[in-house]
Amino acid sequence: MLIQQTLQHLQQLKLAGMADALREQQSQPGLHALSFEERLGLLVDHEVTDRSNRRLSNLLRLAKLRQQACVEDIDYQHPRGLIKSKMASLITCDFIHHHHNILITGSTGCGKSWLACALGQQACRQGLRVRYWRAPRLLEELRIAHADGSYSKLLNQLAKMDLLILDDFGLEALQPTDRKDLLEIIEDRHKLKSTLITSQLAVKHWHEHIGEPTIADAILDRLMNHAYKIELKGDSMRRTEKIDLS
């Protein structure tokens, strides 16, 4: 009876991890040989692990990463110019703590989006807030936000992210409002948060793509200030599946 009351109190206190661990202890008679301090330590450890797992799950759900990628699976054997020592530094996520940016460029299929998502997941593991957007989709959402009055709210949400991933930048021509919106996003994050951008366009062509020289200068000056550049090369890493039509 006392155990049931304790379990109810743990649930009321939102200590679900400790409650689960206590149930496990009750089902394992051998644990009764442990001291009170040892059993309490196991309960606390279980609660810490449970909270860490739930936080990671929530951060990954918020991030909306396009691909399930992790840094342990990065392929350094494929000849695409990926330097392991440079990646080892980025995997620590110190670039986020120092509010630096990452610019990943390369042809289609070379793994830009996958690599961005792997770094995004790594940031989530470290308790950082991440949000993934395909650049064309985000610009579309911003146009809608202008119309329905939610523009400021969306900008504030983006500004709070420790790492903002903008994938597929440069696929579509920018409208005048797109340029201004992009500048607002980058300005809000400059020296405060980190931004990761992937693009098929080489960085040297971004100024021309943005179009308006004054706005392009402002965006690129803020983006490239303390930015890591990763230029991926080589053939596509995507596997082409053969379909048997026989």
C-alpha positions as a LaTeX table, in Angstrom:
\begin{tabular}{lrrr}
\hline
Residue & $x$ (\AA) & $y$ (\AA) & $z$ (\AA) \\
\hline
Met1 & 0.00 & 0.00 & 0.00 \\
Leu2 & 2.83 & 2.37 & 0.91 \\
Ile3 & 4.54 & 1.65 & $-2.40$ \\
Gln4 & 1.37 & 2.51 & $-4.32$ \\
Gln5 & 1.10 & 5.83 & $-2.51$ \\
Thr6 & 4.76 & 6.55 & $-3.24$ \\
Leu7 & 4.24 & 5.75 & $-6.92$ \\
Gln8 & 1.22 & 8.08 & $-7.05$ \\
His9 & 3.21 & 10.86 & $-5.39$ \\
Leu10 & 6.08 & 10.40 & $-7.84$ \\
Gln11 & 3.62 & 10.67 & $-10.75$ \\
Gln12 & 2.06 & 13.79 & $-9.23$ \\
Leu13 & 5.52 & 15.31 & $-8.89$ \\
Lys14 & 6.18 & 14.41 & $-12.56$ \\
Leu15 & 8.98 & 12.05 & $-11.61$ \\
Ala16 & 7.97 & 9.37 & $-14.09$ \\
Gly17 & 11.51 & 8.03 & $-14.41$ \\
Met18 & 11.81 & 7.41 & $-10.68$ \\
Ala19 & 8.36 & 5.80 & $-10.64$ \\
Asp20 & 9.34 & 3.38 & $-13.41$ \\
Ala21 & 12.61 & 2.57 & $-11.65$ \\
Leu22 & 10.80 & 1.90 & $-8.38$ \\
Arg23 & 8.46 & $-0.54$ & $-10.12$ \\
Glu24 & 11.50 & $-2.31$ & $-11.59$ \\
Gln25 & 13.10 & $-2.54$ & $-8.16$ \\
Gln26 & 9.95 & $-4.13$ & $-6.76$ \\
Ser27 & 10.06 & $-6.79$ & $-9.47$ \\
Gln28 & 13.74 & $-7.61$ & $-8.81$ \\
Pro29 & 14.10 & $-9.07$ & $-5.30$ \\
Gly30 & 17.88 & $-9.12$ & $-5.58$ \\
Leu31 & 17.97 & $-5.32$ & $-5.42$ \\
His32 & 16.66 & $-5.40$ & $-1.84$ \\
Ala33 & 20.16 & $-6.40$ & $-0.77$ \\
Leu34 & 21.40 & $-2.94$ & $-1.78$ \\
Ser35 & 21.65 & $-0.16$ & 0.75 \\
Phe36 & 19.12 & 2.67 & 0.87 \\
Glu37 & 21.66 & 5.06 & $-0.64$ \\
Glu38 & 22.40 & 2.69 & $-3.51$ \\
Arg39 & 18.74 & 2.13 & $-4.34$ \\
Leu40 & 18.04 & 5.87 & $-4.13$ \\
Gly41 & 20.96 & 6.51 & $-6.44$ \\
Leu42 & 19.51 & 4.09 & $-9.01$ \\
Leu43 & 16.15 & 5.88 & $-8.83$ \\
Val44 & 17.75 & 9.28 & $-9.36$ \\
Asp45 & 19.91 & 8.01 & $-12.23$ \\
His46 & 16.82 & 6.59 & $-13.94$ \\
Glu47 & 15.01 & 9.91 & $-13.57$ \\
Val48 & 17.94 & 11.84 & $-15.03$ \\
Thr49 & 18.14 & 9.46 & $-18.00$ \\
Asp50 & 14.39 & 9.59 & $-18.55$ \\
Arg51 & 14.35 & 13.40 & $-18.56$ \\
Ser52 & 17.32 & 13.53 & $-20.92$ \\
Asn53 & 15.60 & 11.15 & $-23.35$ \\
Arg54 & 12.35 & 13.11 & $-23.23$ \\
Arg55 & 14.15 & 16.39 & $-23.81$ \\
Leu56 & 16.00 & 14.94 & $-26.80$ \\
Ser57 & 12.74 & 13.59 & $-28.21$ \\
Asn58 & 11.11 & 17.01 & $-27.84$ \\
Leu59 & 14.06 & 18.79 & $-29.45$ \\
Leu60 & 14.10 & 16.41 & $-32.41$ \\
Arg61 & 10.36 & 16.88 & $-32.88$ \\
Leu62 & 10.85 & 20.66 & $-32.84$ \\
Ala63 & 13.80 & 20.43 & $-35.28$ \\
Lys64 & 11.77 & 18.66 & $-38.00$ \\
Leu65 & 14.97 & 17.34 & $-39.56$ \\
Arg66 & 14.42 & 16.13 & $-43.10$ \\
Gln67 & 16.61 & 13.04 & $-42.73$ \\
Gln68 & 17.48 & 10.67 & $-39.90$ \\
Ala69 & 21.23 & 11.26 & $-39.94$ \\
Cys70 & 23.86 & 11.10 & $-37.22$ \\
Val71 & 27.50 & 12.14 & $-37.11$ \\
Glu72 & 28.67 & 8.60 & $-36.32$ \\
Asp73 & 27.55 & 7.54 & $-39.81$ \\
Ile74 & 29.43 & 10.23 & $-41.74$ \\
Asp75 & 31.26 & 8.63 & $-44.67$ \\
Tyr76 & 34.80 & 9.95 & $-44.90$ \\
Gln77 & 35.87 & 7.33 & $-47.46$ \\
His78 & 33.83 & 8.72 & $-50.35$ \\
Pro79 & 36.06 & 11.20 & $-52.26$ \\
Arg80 & 34.04 & 14.39 & $-51.81$ \\
Gly81 & 36.51 & 16.63 & $-49.98$ \\
Leu82 & 35.16 & 16.10 & $-46.47$ \\
Ile83 & 38.00 & 16.66 & $-43.98$ \\
Lys84 & 37.67 & 14.52 & $-40.86$ \\
Ser85 & 39.67 & 16.85 & $-38.60$ \\
Lys86 & 37.50 & 19.80 & $-39.59$ \\
Met87 & 34.32 & 17.79 & $-38.98$ \\
Ala88 & 35.63 & 16.66 & $-35.58$ \\
Ser89 & 35.71 & 20.30 & $-34.54$ \\
Leu90 & 32.19 & 20.99 & $-35.82$ \\
Ile91 & 30.76 & 17.86 & $-34.17$ \\
Thr92 & 31.57 & 19.34 & $-30.75$ \\
Cys93 & 29.01 & 22.07 & $-31.61$ \\
Asp94 & 31.39 & 24.74 & $-30.31$ \\
Phe95 & 30.53 & 26.70 & $-33.45$ \\
Ile96 & 27.00 & 27.09 & $-32.07$ \\
His97 & 28.21 & 28.21 & $-28.65$ \\
His98 & 30.40 & 30.80 & $-30.39$ \\
His99 & 27.56 & 31.84 & $-32.75$ \\
His100 & 29.42 & 30.92 & $-35.93$ \\
Asn101 & 27.81 & 29.80 & $-39.19$ \\
Ile102 & 28.32 & 26.88 & $-41.58$ \\
Leu103 & 27.99 & 27.15 & $-45.37$ \\
Ile104 & 27.83 & 23.81 & $-47.19$ \\
Thr105 & 27.96 & 23.81 & $-50.99$ \\
Gly106 & 28.18 & 21.14 & $-53.66$ \\
Ser107 & 26.37 & 19.48 & $-56.53$ \\
Thr108 & 23.15 & 17.54 & $-56.10$ \\
Gly109 & 23.47 & 14.21 & $-54.33$ \\
Cys110 & 26.80 & 14.89 & $-52.63$ \\
Gly111 & 25.26 & 14.75 & $-49.14$ \\
Lys112 & 24.73 & 18.40 & $-48.19$ \\
Ser113 & 21.28 & 17.93 & $-46.65$ \\
Trp114 & 22.30 & 14.69 & $-44.92$ \\
Leu115 & 25.35 & 16.33 & $-43.38$ \\
Ala116 & 23.27 & 19.33 & $-42.25$ \\
Cys117 & 20.74 & 17.03 & $-40.58$ \\
Ala118 & 23.53 & 15.04 & $-38.89$ \\
Leu119 & 24.91 & 18.24 & $-37.36$ \\
Gly120 & 21.37 & 19.26 & $-36.43$ \\
Gln121 & 20.79 & 15.99 & $-34.59$ \\
Gln122 & 24.12 & 16.35 & $-32.82$ \\
Ala123 & 23.08 & 19.80 & $-31.61$ \\
Cys124 & 19.80 & 18.37 & $-30.31$ \\
Arg125 & 21.77 & 15.75 & $-28.37$ \\
Gln126 & 23.55 & 18.59 & $-26.62$ \\
Gly127 & 20.27 & 20.18 & $-25.60$ \\
Leu128 & 20.32 & 22.92 & $-28.24$ \\
Arg129 & 17.25 & 24.15 & $-30.11$ \\
Val130 & 17.37 & 23.40 & $-33.82$ \\
Arg131 & 14.96 & 24.09 & $-36.68$ \\
Tyr132 & 15.29 & 22.76 & $-40.21$ \\
Trp133 & 13.68 & 24.52 & $-43.17$ \\
Arg134 & 14.05 & 24.12 & $-46.89$ \\
Ala135 & 14.79 & 27.70 & $-47.92$ \\
Pro136 & 12.05 & 27.84 & $-50.63$ \\
Arg137 & 9.43 & 26.57 & $-48.17$ \\
Leu138 & 10.46 & 29.04 & $-45.46$ \\
Leu139 & 10.27 & 31.98 & $-47.87$ \\
Glu140 & 6.82 & 30.79 & $-48.91$ \\
Glu141 & 5.75 & 30.61 & $-45.25$ \\
Leu142 & 7.05 & 34.13 & $-44.70$ \\
Arg143 & 4.97 & 35.44 & $-47.62$ \\
Ile144 & 1.89 & 33.84 & $-46.05$ \\
Ala145 & 2.85 & 35.29 & $-42.67$ \\
His146 & 2.94 & 38.79 & $-44.17$ \\
Ala147 & $-0.64$ & 38.30 & $-45.32$ \\
Asp148 & $-2.14$ & 36.75 & $-42.18$ \\
Gly149 & $-0.38$ & 38.92 & $-39.60$ \\
Ser150 & 1.85 & 36.21 & $-38.13$ \\
Tyr151 & 5.10 & 37.57 & $-39.60$ \\
Ser152 & 6.55 & 38.94 & $-36.34$ \\
Lys153 & 5.66 & 35.74 & $-34.49$ \\
Leu154 & 7.44 & 33.58 & $-37.07$ \\
Leu155 & 10.52 & 35.81 & $-37.05$ \\
Asn156 & 10.66 & 35.57 & $-33.25$ \\
Gln157 & 10.43 & 31.79 & $-33.41$ \\
Leu158 & 13.30 & 31.63 & $-35.89$ \\
Ala159 & 15.42 & 34.03 & $-33.82$ \\
Lys160 & 15.17 & 31.76 & $-30.76$ \\
Met161 & 16.68 & 28.72 & $-32.46$ \\
Asp162 & 20.29 & 28.01 & $-31.45$ \\
Leu163 & 20.84 & 26.52 & $-34.91$ \\
Leu164 & 18.73 & 27.39 & $-37.95$ \\
Ile165 & 19.25 & 25.11 & $-40.95$ \\
Leu166 & 18.31 & 26.58 & $-44.34$ \\
Asp167 & 18.53 & 23.80 & $-46.91$ \\
Asp168 & 18.52 & 24.17 & $-50.72$ \\
Phe169 & 19.25 & 27.90 & $-50.79$ \\
Gly170 & 19.48 & 29.25 & $-54.33$ \\
Leu171 & 17.07 & 26.90 & $-56.07$ \\
Glu172 & 14.52 & 29.60 & $-56.88$ \\
Ala173 & 14.81 & 33.26 & $-57.84$ \\
Leu174 & 14.20 & 35.62 & $-54.94$ \\
Gln175 & 11.35 & 38.08 & $-54.93$ \\
Pro176 & 11.95 & 41.58 & $-53.47$ \\
Thr177 & 10.16 & 40.65 & $-50.23$ \\
Asp178 & 12.23 & 37.44 & $-50.01$ \\
Arg179 & 15.46 & 39.42 & $-49.95$ \\
Lys180 & 14.23 & 41.65 & $-47.14$ \\
Asp181 & 12.88 & 38.69 & $-45.16$ \\
Leu182 & 16.17 & 36.84 & $-45.51$ \\
Leu183 & 18.04 & 39.91 & $-44.29$ \\
Glu184 & 15.73 & 40.18 & $-41.26$ \\
Ile185 & 16.38 & 36.54 & $-40.35$ \\
Ile186 & 20.15 & 36.83 & $-40.70$ \\
Glu187 & 20.25 & 40.18 & $-38.90$ \\
Asp188 & 18.32 & 38.76 & $-35.92$ \\
Arg189 & 20.84 & 35.94 & $-35.63$ \\
His190 & 24.07 & 37.82 & $-36.32$ \\
Lys191 & 26.56 & 37.19 & $-33.46$ \\
Leu192 & 23.69 & 35.76 & $-31.37$ \\
Lys193 & 22.80 & 32.41 & $-32.95$ \\
Ser194 & 24.17 & 30.06 & $-35.62$ \\
Thr195 & 22.88 & 29.47 & $-39.13$ \\
Leu196 & 23.71 & 26.55 & $-41.41$ \\
Ile197 & 23.00 & 26.97 & $-45.12$ \\
Thr198 & 23.29 & 24.39 & $-47.89$ \\
Ser199 & 23.29 & 25.27 & $-51.57$ \\
Gln200 & 24.13 & 23.89 & $-54.99$ \\
Leu201 & 25.46 & 27.36 & $-55.81$ \\
Ala202 & 29.05 & 28.13 & $-54.92$ \\
Val203 & 29.29 & 30.88 & $-52.31$ \\
Lys204 & 30.87 & 33.21 & $-54.87$ \\
His205 & 27.57 & 33.18 & $-56.79$ \\
Trp206 & 25.32 & 34.00 & $-53.80$ \\
His207 & 25.66 & 37.76 & $-54.24$ \\
Glu208 & 24.41 & 37.52 & $-57.81$ \\
His209 & 21.57 & 35.19 & $-56.77$ \\
Ile210 & 20.32 & 37.54 & $-54.06$ \\
Gly211 & 20.18 & 40.24 & $-56.71$ \\
Glu212 & 19.88 & 43.56 & $-54.90$ \\
Pro213 & 23.51 & 44.65 & $-54.27$ \\
Thr214 & 22.87 & 46.58 & $-51.06$ \\
Ile215 & 20.85 & 43.79 & $-49.46$ \\
Ala216 & 23.22 & 41.13 & $-50.79$ \\
Asp217 & 26.18 & 42.93 & $-49.21$ \\
Ala218 & 24.38 & 43.12 & $-45.86$ \\
Ile219 & 23.32 & 39.45 & $-45.88$ \\
Leu220 & 26.66 & 38.03 & $-46.97$ \\
Asp221 & 28.68 & 40.25 & $-44.64$ \\
Arg222 & 26.73 & 38.87 & $-41.67$ \\
Leu223 & 26.69 & 35.29 & $-42.91$ \\
Met224 & 30.37 & 35.04 & $-43.74$ \\
Asn225 & 31.60 & 36.70 & $-40.58$ \\
His226 & 33.11 & 33.75 & $-38.67$ \\
Ala227 & 31.67 & 31.12 & $-41.03$ \\
Tyr228 & 32.95 & 27.63 & $-41.74$ \\
Lys229 & 32.82 & 26.70 & $-45.44$ \\
Ile230 & 32.46 & 23.11 & $-46.58$ \\
Glu231 & 32.74 & 22.57 & $-50.34$ \\
Leu232 & 31.67 & 19.03 & $-51.22$ \\
Lys233 & 32.82 & 17.57 & $-54.52$ \\
Gly234 & 32.57 & 14.37 & $-56.51$ \\
Asp235 & 29.78 & 12.22 & $-57.88$ \\
Ser236 & 26.37 & 11.74 & $-56.34$ \\
Met237 & 26.28 & 9.47 & $-53.29$ \\
Arg238 & 22.68 & 8.48 & $-53.95$ \\
Arg239 & 22.22 & 4.87 & $-54.84$ \\
Thr240 & 20.24 & 4.23 & $-58.02$ \\
Glu241 & 17.93 & 1.27 & $-57.56$ \\
Lys242 & 17.39 & $-0.88$ & $-60.63$ \\
Ile243 & 13.81 & $-1.87$ & $-61.26$ \\
Asp244 & 13.24 & $-5.33$ & $-62.65$ \\
Leu245 & 10.60 & $-5.02$ & $-65.37$ \\
Ser246 & 10.77 & $-8.65$ & $-66.42$ \\
\hline
\end{tabular}
